[in-house]
Amino acid sequence: MKACEQVICEADHFDAATLRKITARANTTASAVSYHFGGQEQLLVTVAERVYQRLNAERLSLLNRALARSAPKPPRLADIIEAMVAPSVRWALDPSSSHRVLAHLTQSAKSTQHPEIYRSIVLGVEHHRQFVPHFRSHAPWLSDAEIGWRIACVLAIRTQVLSARPRTRALTGPAFPLDSADAIVAHIVAVAVPMFAHPPEPSHHRNS
């Protein structure tokens, strides 16, 4: 698994992370990979799960720090959003991180003939659901489904900025530094906070 992660992180392009390179790095054989994991794709999913665990540990660490700072009150809404998105943004911009494993997983899942292999990791959202109660403390008027919708939107903004940087640059011009993780996180937080605002009262209530 360590060899697989290293080969993917060192690869110049998707097809360069071959099973031959992985087994050579690990001093093993393709048949051993098939025996222990079921094949290269299953090995990739197992490695990606380990990487996700490290990424989610960073998320929870940031969240727990925010909880400790604010206790006994709920953490700031901005701190909750930052805890959710900052680790993935920082990993994506850090060439020494294991973010390439997650990008490789995404690419592999798009081209696979066996989508069931990826279903558990692609559809895994429990690490995001852990944020729902904390968002609810700021927006009790929202249902879990409505909070989930907002989480999906925030994550989509993050993904768009990171995976389509030339498009984002064309839309924003030079006003937003796309090579700074802190700046990207700050802008995502600024856009996301109003998503949880209390809806305005109907106009007839204000007039009365």
C-alpha positions in Angstrom: 0.0 0.0 0.0 2.9 2.4 0.8 4.5 1.6 -2.5 1.2 2.2 -4.4 0.8 5.6 -2.7 4.4 6.6 -3.5 4.2 5.5 -7.2 0.9 7.4 -7.7 2.3 10.6 -6.0 5.4 10.4 -8.2 3.6 9.7 -11.5 3.6 12.4 -14.1 0.3 11.3 -15.5 -2.5 8.9 -14.7 -1.2 6.0 -16.9 2.3 6.2 -15.4 1.2 4.6 -12.1 1.4 1.1 -13.4 1.0 -2.2 -11.4 4.5 -3.1 -12.6 6.0 0.0 -11.0 4.0 -0.6 -7.8 5.1 -4.3 -7.5 8.7 -3.4 -8.3 8.7 -0.7 -5.6 7.2 -3.2 -3.1 9.4 -6.1 -4.2 6.4 -8.3 -4.8 4.4 -9.7 -7.7 1.1 -8.9 -9.5 -0.2 -12.2 -8.3 0.4 -11.2 -4.7 -1.6 -8.0 -5.3 -4.4 -10.1 -6.8 -4.3 -12.5 -3.8 -4.3 -9.9 -1.1 -6.5 -7.2 -2.6 -8.2 -8.6 -5.7 -6.4 -6.5 -8.2 -4.9 -3.1 -8.9 -8.2 -1.2 -8.6 -9.0 -2.8 -5.3 -5.5 -1.9 -4.1 -6.1 1.7 -5.1 -9.4 1.9 -3.2 -7.7 0.5 -0.1 -4.9 3.0 -0.4 -7.3 5.9 -1.0 -9.3 4.9 2.1 -6.1 5.2 4.2 -5.4 8.6 2.6 -9.0 9.8 3.3 -8.6 8.7 6.9 -5.6 11.0 7.3 -7.4 13.9 5.5 -10.5 13.4 7.7 -8.4 13.3 10.8 -7.1 16.8 9.9 -10.7 17.9 9.4 -11.8 16.6 12.8 -8.7 18.1 14.5 -9.6 21.5 13.2 -13.2 21.1 14.3 -12.2 19.9 17.7 -9.8 22.9 18.1 -12.7 25.2 17.1 -15.0 23.5 19.7 -12.3 23.9 22.4 -11.8 27.5 21.7 -15.5 28.4 21.8 -16.7 26.1 24.7 -19.2 26.2 26.1 -20.7 28.1 23.1 -20.8 26.5 19.6 -17.8 27.3 17.4 -18.1 30.1 14.9 -19.8 29.2 11.7 -16.7 30.3 9.7 -14.5 27.9 11.8 -16.9 25.0 11.1 -16.7 25.6 7.3 -13.0 26.1 7.4 -12.5 22.8 9.3 -14.5 21.1 6.6 -12.7 22.5 3.5 -9.3 23.7 4.5 -7.4 20.4 4.7 -8.4 19.3 1.2 -7.6 22.8 -0.2 -4.2 22.7 1.4 -3.5 19.2 0.3 -4.4 20.0 -3.3 -1.9 22.9 -3.4 0.9 21.0 -1.6 2.9 18.9 -4.0 4.3 16.9 -1.1 0.9 15.8 0.1 -1.0 12.6 -0.9 -3.7 14.5 -2.7 -2.7 12.8 -6.0 -4.0 9.5 -4.7 -7.5 11.0 -4.4 -7.2 12.6 -7.8 -6.1 9.3 -9.2 -9.0 7.5 -7.6 -11.4 10.0 -9.1 -9.9 9.4 -12.6 -9.9 5.7 -12.2 -13.5 5.6 -11.0 -14.5 7.5 -14.2 -12.9 5.0 -16.5 -13.5 1.8 -14.7 -15.5 -1.1 -15.9 -16.2 -2.1 -12.3 -17.9 0.9 -10.6 -19.0 -1.3 -7.7 -15.4 -1.4 -6.5 -15.5 2.4 -5.9 -19.1 2.7 -4.6 -18.3 2.6 -0.9 -15.6 5.3 -1.0 -17.3 7.5 -3.6 -20.6 7.5 -1.7 -19.0 7.6 1.8 -20.3 10.8 3.5 -20.1 10.0 7.2 -17.2 12.3 7.7 -19.3 15.1 6.3 -22.3 14.2 8.3 -20.3 14.7 11.4 -20.5 18.5 10.7 -24.3 18.5 10.5 -25.0 19.0 14.2 -22.6 21.9 14.4 -24.2 23.6 11.4 -27.6 23.0 13.0 -26.4 24.9 16.1 -26.2 28.0 13.9 -29.2 27.2 11.7 -31.8 25.3 13.6 -34.4 26.4 11.0 -32.7 24.1 8.5 -33.5 20.4 8.2 -30.7 17.8 7.9 -31.4 17.5 4.2 -31.2 21.3 3.8 -27.9 21.3 5.7 -26.7 18.4 3.5 -27.6 20.4 0.4 -25.5 23.3 1.7 -22.6 21.1 2.5 -22.7 19.6 -1.0 -22.7 23.2 -2.5 -19.7 24.2 -0.4 -17.8 21.1 -1.4 -18.7 21.7 -5.1 -17.3 25.3 -4.9 -14.1 23.9 -3.4 -13.9 21.2 -6.2 -14.6 23.7 -9.0 -11.9 26.1 -7.7 -9.3 23.3 -7.3 -10.0 21.2 -10.4 -10.8 23.9 -12.9 -8.3 26.6 -11.9 -8.0 28.1 -15.4 -11.7 28.4 -15.7 -11.9 30.0 -12.2 -9.1 32.4 -13.2 -11.0 33.4 -16.3 -14.1 34.1 -14.2 -12.3 36.0 -11.4 -9.4 37.6 -13.1 -6.4 38.4 -10.9 -8.5 39.5 -7.9 -8.4 36.1 -6.2 -5.0 34.4 -5.6 -5.5 30.8 -6.6 -2.1 29.7 -5.5 -2.8 30.5 -1.9 -4.6 27.9 0.2 -5.4 30.4 2.9 -6.9 32.9 0.4 -9.0 30.2 -1.3 -10.3 28.9 2.1 -11.1 32.5 3.2 -13.1 33.1 0.0 -15.0 29.8 0.2 -15.9 30.6 3.9 -17.1 34.1 2.9 -19.4 32.7 0.2 -20.6 29.8 2.4 -21.5 31.6 5.6 -24.6 33.4 4.1 -25.9 30.0 3.0 -26.9 29.3 6.6 -28.5 32.7 7.3 -32.0 32.8 8.6 -34.5 33.3 5.7 -36.1 36.7 5.6 -39.6 37.0 7.0 -42.4 37.3 4.5 -43.1 40.9 3.5 -46.7 40.9 4.9 -45.2 40.1 8.4 -42.9 43.1 8.1 -45.7 45.4 6.9 -48.0 44.4 9.7 
